[in-house]
Amino acid sequence: MKEPGVRRGASQPQDAYLEVAVAAPLEQTLTYKLPQDQAPLAEPGKRVLVPMGRRRVTGYILGPAPKPEGFKARSILDILDELPLFPEAMVPLFRWLADYYLYPLGLTIKESLPSGVNHLELAMVQILPEGEKALEAGQANPKEQRFLEILLTAGATAQNQLVKKAGKGASVSTILTMQRKGFVEINRVMQKGRVRSKTETYIKALKDKSDAPARQKSRHKILEILPKDGEMAMRALKKEVPSAPRWIWEMEEAGEIQVFEKEVYRDPFGEPIPPDETRFTLTSEQEVAYKEITQALGRGYKSILLHGVTGSGKTEVYLRCVEKALEQGLSVIVLVPEIALISQMQRRFLARFGEKVAVLHSGLTDGERLDQWMRIVRGQAPIALGARSSIFAPVKNLGLVIVDEEHDESYKQDSRLRYQARDLAVMRCHMEKAVTVLGSATPSISSRHNCANGKFQKISIKNRVAERPFPEVTLVDLRNTTTGQNRSLLTDVLKHHLTETLAKNEQALLFLNRRGFANFPVCLECGGTITCAHCDVSLTYHQEDGCFQCHYCGFCQDITKGCPSCGSRKLKMMGMGTEKVEDSLRSMFPQASIGRLDRDTAAKKGGLVSVLKGLREKTTDIVVGTQMITKGHDFPNITLVGVVCADLSMGFPDFRAGERTFQLLAQVAGRAGRGEKPGRVVLQTYNPEHFCITTACANDYDAFCNEELKFRHQLKYPPFARLAQIRFTGEDSKETGAFANSIGEECRKLLWAEKAFKNSVQVLGPIPSPIARIARMHRWQMLLKGLDHKAFRAYLRQVNRIIQSKAGAKGPTAVIDVDPVNML
């Protein structure tokens, strides 16, 4: 539009264009014209509503775009945000992430943001009078009849939900045919994001006294209560004057008060945590680590591996480094692997830094997560603390990223955008010139290798705080005990030490990395195993719930139904889990208070906090748990750790099985003796000579790594090669196998087509997955090995294009998992 006062013939403002990544499965970004009236609002990181085909979708502004050639760009419809949801500095990170993990850029950004914020356009289908007549007269074919009956009962229905309700054989093409016949109409309706900022009604006094009659005491009291030159939430005012809602609108009309809506935050922290100004004197090793890390702050990119033994005080080093970063005006991201560990870390950080901390994890409601996100966006919380997705926290001026327990496999996302948060932390710091600190008592083999080749700096803390000794380890050979015949889960040695620990009023921790009561229930009549109806796995008996459960798809079968094959109720509960250990302990030690920490108890509201509180306040004598209790927890009164069976993770068909076993055992052993009292570990095993067991008992990380690296180097596994796994899934077994074999054939053709690929890439498979069926979906897999990173990346991009070209709307699917962790 021509501005007033501009002379005829004067140069007009040139059209501006934006590069937008839409939240859709597109490899490329799109260019849109920016209306001049929206130009002042357009910033990278904001969401926009844009047309795409016949739909309107959410997109993300990446930055300016050149004027398009060969086509006319469509205009942006609306800018949806007051503030950018992520800083411009993160745009290169998203581009790298989408390219490396072979995932559409728009969906990559969508996955990084709080869920439920995007607008969605729905195609709503509604039956018309002609459709009702056709249904009544029997003029609709069977497929149309099914759709019309649903619409007649349910009313207007979203198109995708309508197809789902109609069941097998239903398709969108039938709906479009009915639209042409005049049976239905389709209207496109824009649905706003389901999660929005929360607002509350606030009151502000405009007068000191009310002109109302004296009998209207509530009006006078309201003005007396309202703070002078301040404001008060309606919720708080109502507590003081219950009848306040009756009067506020009348008072507003009289000019006595102002009523307005104010954005407020949903509090995710629960009970308030008192400030803690305690300053421990750092040990000489902690002091060295602190100085090395803080001297690097603000001086560009650096990655540091902090290898500190269990109980060496890594958390205190983290806190001091964060404090230093804040002094320099830098923001910080702190990653922890599990929600169970977030609870403890959250307490330490909130006690030290208070409202400067924002917490992001899946335990928050969508609304609470959005509120925490916006606190970071507004600069109110320069510290973001949480699980793996917190690496996307929209902090500005990033100075430090801490990845605690960096070896943990929970940092790998196993669906949709399959990223590794630890690796992403390193890449984000590289791009934003920040410092990464990877902390662990048992670092991953890959991080140790990166230190050896100079990519990371290694800092070691070899001694515990206050020169506390490492726990004494007793190795128990299960081959020579009654436990080997399943007569008891706990050997006499472990029972003896449990009795001794309880007599001293100390606490014990028992570790078994398997939840439930029994994981191998067998029918005594027909000899069959109780298996999942949807997966090729045995069900696990959960005594507390009185049912069999599948730990892969969630299928549940009541125990009263008996054997699914013969109906017999004569079942033997073989195998073991944390429930069975807990049950045995209650029989052996009836006076003891026993807690359990696994995914079952953590999933119950307040369950996780209750168990951890019991340990902290010493009201729990023995806690039984899975790997959730091995990670970073610090309970000084635990003096005994018992490992019920150390061998469970060694039998998996996975090259990382040995590394995983060593880390679990070393970590759980480190929970003992962290206070003033010495600790003891009793480790029960069927493989006492295995190097994973012996090195874990000796707490000899270097000896384990040296042995493990020989095996990795010989077989060309990471860190000596790159891996990618192609996972095939489909409802039909034969179709899935045929699809996998066709992709495998194309991959081999591609391998032989280029010399660079032939010499540096290996293709293994396809074969059925170790668990061949999960949730009724048949599964195949291929493993791709790359000896040269650049050639391997080029090969994967071409393989991804092959998969995209062969994938159909129906039938088997394939996804590429770069740097896979789950090999099952």
N, C-alpha and C positions, 0 to 999 in steps of 0.2 A: 504494500500500500504506500502511496506517495505521501511523504510527511509534509505538514504545513510549512511554508516558507522555503521549500526547495524549488529553485528556478527550473523552468521547462528546459529540458536538454541536459540538466545536471546528471551525473552518473548515479545510477540506482544501485542499491546494495545487491551484491551477487548472491545467488542461491547458495545455501550451505547444505552439505550432505554429511551423513553420519554412517559409520560402520556399526552394524548391529548384529549381535549373535542371538538368534531366536531360540527359545526353549523347545526345540524340535530336533529330530534325528537328521540333521543336515551337516555335511562335512564343512561347507563353506559358510562364510558370513554373508550378510546381505547389506546393500546400500539403500538408504532411505533419505528422502528430502526432508530438511528441517524447516518447518514453517517459521517465518520471521518472528512471529509473536511468541514462539516457544524458545527462541535462540538463547535468551538469558538464563533459561532453566536447564539447558542441555549440558550435562557433565558426564564424563566416563564413570561408570559404576551405578548409574540410575537405571531403573526399569522404564521401558516404554511400551505402549500399546501400538502394535503395527499390523497392517493388513498383510496376509500371506495367502495367496490364492483367494478363495471365497471366505476364509476365516480371519478372525482377529486373534493375535497371539501376543504373549509377553516376550519382549526382547530385552537385551542389555546393551547399553551404549558402551562401545569400546574406544571410540575416539572419532575424529574427523575422517571423512573419506573423500577421495578425489571425485570430480564430476564424472558420472558414468558415461560411457560411450557405447552406442549401439542400442540403448534402451532408455525408456523414460522411468526414472525412479518414482515410486509411490511415496506419499507423505506419511510421516509419523502422525498417528491419531492423537496420542496423548502422552505426556510425561507423568509417570505415576508416583515419583518419590520427591520429597522435599530435600532430602539429603542422599548422596550416593550410598548404596548398600555395601560397596567395597571400594577401596582407594584405587586410583589410577595405576599405582605401582604394582598392583596385582594382575593387571591385564597380561603382561608377558608371561607370568606364572601360569595363568589359565591356558594360554596358547601352547606352552610347553607341555602342560599336563594332558591336554586333549591329544596332542601329537604323540606323546610317549605311550600313553595308555590306550590309544586308538579309540577315542570316544568323542562324539560330537561336541564342539566347543560350547554351544548354547546349553546343552544338557550338563556339561561339566560345570558351568557356572551355576546352573539350577541346583545341582547336587551339593554345591558348597554353601548355599544360602539356607537360612532357616526354612523348614518345610511349611507349606501352606500359605506363602505370601503371594504367589503368582496368580494373576487373573487367568480365567479359563473360559473359553467360549464353548457353550454346549449346544448341540443340535437337538432341540426338543421336538418330539413327534407327538401329534395329537390327532385323534380320530375325528373325521368329518361326518356329517349326516349321510353322505353317499356311502361311506364305509360301514356305518351302522345298518343301512339298508342292505348292502351287499352281504353282510354277515347274517342278517335275519333271513334273507332270501336264498342263502347257500350259494351265492355267486362268486365267493372267494375260494381260491384253491387252498389246500390244507396248510401250506406255509403262511399264506396271507391270513387265513382264519386264526392261526395261533397268535399272530401279532395283534390282530384286531380285538380278540378276546381279552388280551392283556391290557390294551389301551382302554377298552370299554370299562374295565374294572379299576385300573390304576390311574386313569387320566393321563395327562401329558407326561411323557417319560423321556429321559435322556436317551439318545439313539444307542449309545454303547451299552447302557443298562438294559434297554429293550432287547437287543440281540442276546445279551447274557441270559435274561429271563426266559427267552424263547427256547433256549437250549440247543442241542446238537442239530446241525443242518441249517440253523438260522443265519441269515446274511444281510448285509446292508443293501445289497442289490434288490432284494425283495421289497424292502422299505421304499426304495426309490421308484420301483415299479408301481407300488400302491400310490405313491405321490402323483405319478403321471396319470393314473386312473381316477384320481380325485377322491381316493378313499381316506387319505391322511394329508396333513400339512406339516411341513418342517420349518420351524422358526429357530433362528440362532439367537441365543440369549447369553449375555456376558455375565459370568459369575465371578464376583470379586474373590480375592484370596480369603480363605477361611480364617486366617490369623491376622489380627490387626492390633494396633496399639490400644491399650486400655485407658479409658478416661473416667474421671470421677467428677461429681458436682462439687464445686467450691463456693464459699460465700465470703464476701468482703464487705465490711461496714463502710457506709458513706456518711453516716451521721452518728453523733455521740448519743442522742436520745431520740426516742420514738414520739411522734405526735399522736399516737393511738390513745384511746381512753385507758385509764388506770386499770380497768377490769381485764384488759387484754394483757395479762401479766407475762405471757409467753413472749410476746413481741418485745417487751421491755427487757426481759431476761436474755433474749437472743443478742441484743445490742450490747448488753453488759458482758456477755461471754466472748463475743467476737474480739480478737486481738486488734488493738489500735494499729493502724497502718500495716495490717497483715491480713491473712486469709485463713480459712478453716474449712476442712473437709466436711461435707454434709453428713457423712457417716459419723464423724466425731461429734458434730453439733447435736445430732439426734440422740446420742447417748446422754448428753447434758439436758437437752430439752426434747423429750419424746414427741411432742406435738409440733416440732419445728416445720416438718413438711407442709403442715396446714397453712402456715403463715408466710413462708418465704416469698411466694409469688405476689401476694398482696403487699408485702414490704418492699419488693422490688419495684412495683408500680408506684409506690409512694416515694420512691427515691431514697429509701433508707439503707438499702443494701444492693450489692451487685452479685448476680448469680452467673457463674460461667463454668465451662467444662475444662478440666486440666488433665494432661496426660500423666499417668502414674505407672510405676513399675510393679509387676507381680514379684513378690519376694520368694526366691527359691531356696533360701538358706535355712529355713526352719528356726530353731531356737537361736537367740543371739549368742555370738562367741565373744567373750571378753578380750580386750586388747592384751597382748603379751609383749612386753618390752625387754624380756630376758635376753641377755647377750652372753652366749657361751664363749669361753676362751677357745679359740681355734687351736687344734694341734698343729705341729710344724708342717705336716703333710697337707692338712686342710688349708693352712695359710699359703703354701706354695700354689695349690690349686686355685685358690681365690685370686691371688695376685696375677697368675698367668691368664685367667679368664678376663678379669676386669681390665687388665692392661690392653687387651685386644678390643674392648668396647669402643665403638665409634671410629675405628681405624680400618674399616673395610671388612671383607668376608674372611671368616676363619671357621673351621670345624674342629672341635676338640672332643676327644673320647676321654671321659672321666671314668677310669676303671678303678672303682673303690670297692673293697671287700664289704660284705654284709656287716652292718653295724659301724661303718667307718664315718658316718655323719655327712653323707652326700647332700641330704636335704638342707642342712645348715649352710653348706657352701652355696647351694642354689639360692637360699634366702638372701645371703649377703650379696651375691652377684646381682640379684634383681634389685636390691636396694641401691646398689651403685649405678645400675642402668637408669633407674628413676631419677637419681641425682643429676644425671647427664641429659635428662629430658627425653630418654628413649623409652619405647614401649617393649613389652615382653610377652611372649607366649610360652606357657608351660604345658607340656603334654604328659599325661599319665595313661597307662594302658587300659585300666579297668575302672568302672564306677566304684567298685569296692575300695580302690586305692585313692580315688578322687576324694572320698569322704575324709580320709586322714590328711591328705595334702591340703584340702580345702580349709580345714581347721587351722593348720599351721599358717597358711598364707593370709587368711582372714584375720587371724589374731595379730599378725605382723603388719599387714597393709590395709585392713579394713575395707572401706568402700572403693578402694582403688582396684579391687579384684572383681572381674566378671567371670562367671562359671558357665561353661557350655558343655552339656552332655545329654545323652538320650534319656536320662532320668527326669529331665525337666519337661513340663508341658510345652506345647508349641508356643503358647503365649508367653510363658516365662523365658523361653529361649529367645524369642524375638526381642523381648525387653532387654535381656542381657546383651544381645547383638547391638541394639540401638545405643546402649550405654557406651559401648566401645566406639561406635560410629561417631558419637557426639564428643568423644574424648574424655568422658567421665571416668572411664576405667582403663588405665594404661596397661593393666595386667589381664591377660586372658588365660584361664586355667580350664583344662578339660581333657576329654578323650580325643581320639584321632582326628575327628572333624574340626577340632579347635585350631588346627593348622591353617584353616581358612579365615580365622578371626580377622575382622577388618581394621586392624591396628594401623596407625600411621607412624612413621618414623621408627620402624622396627629396629631394635638394637640387639635383641637376644632371644633365641629360642632354645628352651631346655626340653629334651626328650628323656624323661625318666624311664628306667627299665627299657632301654632302647632295643634290647634283644627280643622283646615280647612280640609274639605273632599277632596279638590283637591290633597292632598298628596297621595291619593289612586289611583293607576293605574287600569283602569277598562277593560283592554283588554290584551290578550297574557299573559305576565308576570304580574300577578295581585298583585303587591307588595304595601306595605304601607311605604312611604318614611320616615315618622317619626319613625316608629318602626325599620326600617332598619338603620337609623342614630344611634339609641341607640345600636343596635347590632354591627355596624361597630366600634363605639367607644369602646365597650366592648372588641372586638377582637384586636383593635390596641392601647388599653390602653390610650384613649383620653377622653375628657370631652364633654358631650352633654348638650347644653342649649336649653330647650324648652320654648319659650316665647309666652305668650298670655294674653289678658285681660279676656278671657273666656275659660280657659283650658278645654280640653276634660274630660269627666267623668273618662275615663280610666287613664289619667295622674294623676288626683287628687287621684284616688284610689291607684295608685302606690306610691304616697307620703305617704298616710295613712299606707300602709303596709311596708314602709321603703325602697322600691326599688329606689325611687327618693328623692332628697332633695328639699324642697320647700323654695323659697325666695319670699317674697311679697313686692311690692311697692304699697302702698295703697293711695298715694296722687299724684295729678298732679304736673307737674313742676310749679315753682313759686307760689305754693299754689293756683292755679286757681280753682275756684269752678266747680263742676259738673253741667251740664246743667239742667235747670228746666224743668220738664216733665209735659206736659198737656195731659191727656188721654181723647179721644173723643169717645163716644159710638155711633157707626154707626147705631145702632138700633133705635136711637131717632133723626136721622137727615135725610135730604132729600137725602143725598148720598145713604142711604139704598135703595131708590127706583131708583137708577141709574140715577138720574137727574144731578148729578155732581160728579166728582171724588174727588173733594176737598171740605171739609166742610167750613162753614163760618169762623170757628175758624182758620183753616189753611190759608185761603185766607187773613184774617186780619193780621196774623203774617207775611205772605209773603209781603204784602203791606208795613208793618212797616219796615221790613228788607231792602227792596229795597230803601225806603225813606232815610235810614241811610247809603246808599251806601255800604252795607254789602252783603255777599253772602249766598245763601240758597242751600240746597241739599234735593231732594225728592227721596225717596226710594220706589221702587215697584219691587218685585222679579219675574217679568214676562215681557218678551220682546214682541215686536210686537204691533199692534194696538188693535186687538180684538181676543180673543182666543176661542170664541164660536159663529162663524157665523151660522145663521139659515135662511132657506128659508121660506119666508112668504106665498108661494103658497102651498107647500106640507108639510111644517113643519119639513122637514128633516134637520139634521146637516151636514155641509160641512166637510166631513171626508177625511182622507188620503186614497189613493187607495192601499197603501202598508202596512199601520199600523192601528191598532184599536184605533185611537185617532182622535180628531177633528183637523182641520187645523187652523192655526193662520193667521189672515189677517195682512199683512204688507203694510201699506198705502204708504210708501216711494217707495216701489218697485212695487206697484199695483198688488199684487198677494197674494195667499194663500200659506203658507209654512208649512211643517211638521218639527217640531223641533227634530224629532227622526231619520228620514231617509233622510231628505233634499228634499223630493218631493215638487214640486212647480206647482201651477195651476194659470193661468192668471184669474183675476177677471172677465174679459169680457165673459168668458165661462159660467158664471152663475152656477146654481145648477146642480150638476152632475146627479141628479135623474130625475128632470123634465125640466131642461133647463131654468127655470125662472131666471130673473136677479133681482127679488125683494128679496133682502137679508138684513137681519138685523144683524148688527155687535155687538153682545153681548159680555160681558166680557171686560177685560181691559188689557193694557200692557203699557210699557214705551212710546211707540209712541203716544198713546192716551193721556197720561198725558202731554207729550210735546206739543201736539196739543192744549189741553185745556189751558195750560199756555200761549201759544202764543196769544190766543184769549183774555185771562184775562189781560196779561201784554205785550201789543204790543211793548212797548219801551225797554223791558228787553232783554238782550242777553242770550239765553237759549242753553245749551248743553245737549247731551245725551251720557251716557256711558253704553253700554251693548255689547253683543257678536256681534251684527250687526255692530255697529260703530267701535268696536275694530278690526273687521276683515278687514276693509278698510285700505289701506296703509296710514299711518300717522294719522289715525282717533284717536287712543288712545292717542298719543303724543299731538295731537291738543287739545283735551278736557282737559287733565291734564295741558297743558301749559296755556290754558285759565283761569283755576282756579288759577294757581300759579301767573300769571301776572295780575289777577283781571279783565280780559276783559270779563269773563263769569259771569253773575249775578246769574243764577239758573242752576244747573245741575240735570238731572233726570237719575237714573240708577238702575241697578239690584245689586246683591250681590257683583259685581266687585268693587263697590265704598264703601263697608263696611269695607274693609280690610286694616288697617294700614296707610291709606293716611292721610297726615298732611297738612291741608290748614287753616292757622290761621284766615282768614277773613270769614270762614263759621261760622255763628252764629245761623243759624236756620236749623234744620233737620226735615223734615216731612215724616212720614211713612204713605203712602197712604192706605195700608191695611196690618195690622200686622198678619193676620190669614192664609195667603196662604199656609204656610209650615206645619200648624198643622194638616191638614186633610189627610196627606199621610199615607198609611198603612205601617208604619215603626216605630219600637220602639224608634228610635232616633228623631222622629218628634219634641218632646218637647225640647230636647237639641238643635236641629238645630234652632228652633224658638227663644229660649232665646239668643243664640249666635248671630244670625243675628240682633236682636233688640238691644242688648247691644252694639254690635260693631258699628252699624250705628248711634246710639245715641251718641257714643263717638267721632263722627266726629265734633260735635258742640262745640263751645267755647274753642278751643285749643289755641287761641291767647289771647291777653290782654282783649278782649271784652267778656262779659259773653254769654253763649249759651242757646238756648231753643230747646226743642224737642216736636213736636206735633205728637201724636201717635193715629191713627184712627183704631178702632177695633170693631168687633162684639162680642168679648169675653173678656170684661174688667175685669171679675172676675177670669179668668184662671191664675193659679199660674205662668205659663211661662211669661205672660204679666205683672203681678204685680211685680214679682221679677226683671224683666228686667227694669221696670220703676224705681224701687228703687235701681237699680244697686247692687242688693244683690245676689252675686254669691253663697255664702254659703247656703242661704235659698233655692235657686233653687236646688242645688245639693242634699241637705238633702231630699227634697221631691222626686226628680227624683230617687235617689238611693233606696228609699223604694219600688218604682214600679219595678225597675230592679231586686232587690233581690227577690221579691215575685214571679216574672215570670221567674227567672233564665236567665236573659239576661246579656251581658257583662256590667260591668267587673266581674260578678259572674259566668260566663260561657264562653266557647269559641264557636265561630260560624263558620260554613262553609256552603256555599250555592252551590248546584249543579244546574247548568243552562242547560236546554235542549232546542235545537233549531232544526227545521226541516221544509222542504218545505210543507210536508203533515201533516195536523192536526191530523188525526187518527194515523199515523205512529209515530209521535212525542209523542203523549199521551201514546201509547202502549210501546214505548221505555222507557219513563219515569217511567211507572208503573213496567216494568220488572226490571229496576235498583233499584227501590224502594223495590221490593220484595227481591232482592238479598241483599240489605242493611239490611233489617230486619232479613233475615236468618243469616247474619253475626253477627248481634246484639245478637241473641239468641245462637249462637254457642260458644261464649266465655263469661264467667262470668264477666270478667273485663269490657267488652263492655256493657253488659246488665245493669250493675249498674251505669255506668257513661256516657252513650251516649243516646241521644234522637233523633229519626228520625221523622220529621214532613213533611207530603206530601208523594208523589208529587201532586201538584195541578197546574192548569194553572196560569201563571204569572198575576199580576194585569193588565199589558198591554200584552194581549195575542198574539199580532202579531206586529212585527216591521220589516220593510223592507222585507215584504212577508214571513218572517220566523216566524213560530208558536213557542210559548215559554211556557215551563213548568219549574217548579222549586221545589226543595226540600231544607229543612233547617235541618242541623245537629247541635245539641247542645252537647258540651262536658263539663262535670263537673270535669273531671280529665284530666289535660293537657297531661300527658304521654300516657294514654290509648287512648285519643282522637287522638293523632298523629298516633299511631299504627293503629287505626281504619281507619283513612283517607287514609293511605298508601294502605291498603287492598281494600278500596272502589275504589281508583284510578286504581288499577290493574284490578278490575272487569270491570270498564268503558273501559279501554284500550282493554280488551279481547273481549268486546261486540261491540266496535266501528268498523264500516266498512268503506270502501273507499267512499261509498255513503250512503245516508240516514241520519237520525237524529244524532246529536252530543251532547256530554255532557262535561262540564268543571266544575272543582271544584274551587270555589272562596273562599279562606281562609280569614277569617276576613272581610266579605263583608261590603260594605258601601251602595251600591245601592240595595235596596230591591224590586225594581219594575221590 
